[in-house]
Amino acid sequence: MRVHHLNCGSLHPPVTTEVVCHVLLCETSDGLVLVDSGLGRRDFAEPKRMGPARFLMRPDRDDAKTAVGQVEARGFSAGDVQHIVLTHMDFDHIGGIADFPEATVHTTADEYDWAVLNPDFTSRQRYSQRQWSHGPRIQTHQGPGEPWKYDLHGVEVLPGITYLPMPGHTKGHAAVAVETADRGLLVHAGDAVFDASLYAATTPSGTPLSRLRVLRGFERLMAVDRKRLDGNHATLRGLNDEAGVTVFNAHDKRILDDLTES
């Protein structure tokens, strides 16, 4: 499996540096797989699709940073993307799915229930129903899963791609583990952590990481269950300390830059 690290959306919330939308593009024997999708072309054409959060996050409207734009730049077509595995359904993770109408979109059953089937007041304010109004094919994955590795449980989504449930940021949030032949195990933590210094002392290449206090505060502000955050951080720390495992999150630009330069 060949993996590319992409920035599929640059956001500029107040009082902090640029926040990225870190997406994985996986070339598999059965077609292309995206882990998260960032922002899409329809989001830029119809900004209301992103919901009120767009006023706080202030995304760049840059087609070159859409997942479909970067897929096409590599010589593929949108139809080559067979699956999109979401960490969760916030606007900056799901917006790009509309650019891949033939793909199966994967999410956890808990996330789908809270966002789509039985939304409450909080989820109706948080999620943008417009981003899945085109009727994508969605496959949900239930429960904590089976015993996996490193004393964790996981749910196999596709061969070599596993959900590691980590609710807290949202009710059905999950990290996504991707097994590769040349880069070991890659763990996309999504929004289970915002500041990479909470789980690692350095970037993957060894550059020391300082604390990003604003991102830490924003993470706690956006979490639906703050009591789970510290446990998620500890789990990610343990994974990152394992040989052959690289953990990265969705929004810390320092980690994206490090991985795309390596």
Secondary structure, DSSP 4 states (H G I P E B T S, - for coil): -EEEEEEEEEE--TTS--EEEEEEEEEETTEEEEE-----HHHHHSGGGG-THHHHH-B---GGGSHHHHHHHTT--GGGEEEEE-S---HHHHGGGGG-TTSEEEEEHHHHIIIIIS--HHHHHHS-GGGGTT--EEEEE-SS-EE-STT-EEEEEETTEEEEE-TTSSTT-EEEEEE-SSS-EEEE-TTS-SSGGGT-SB-TTS-B----HHHHHHHHHH-S-GGGHHHHHHHHHHHHTSTTEEEE-SS-HHHHHHHHH-
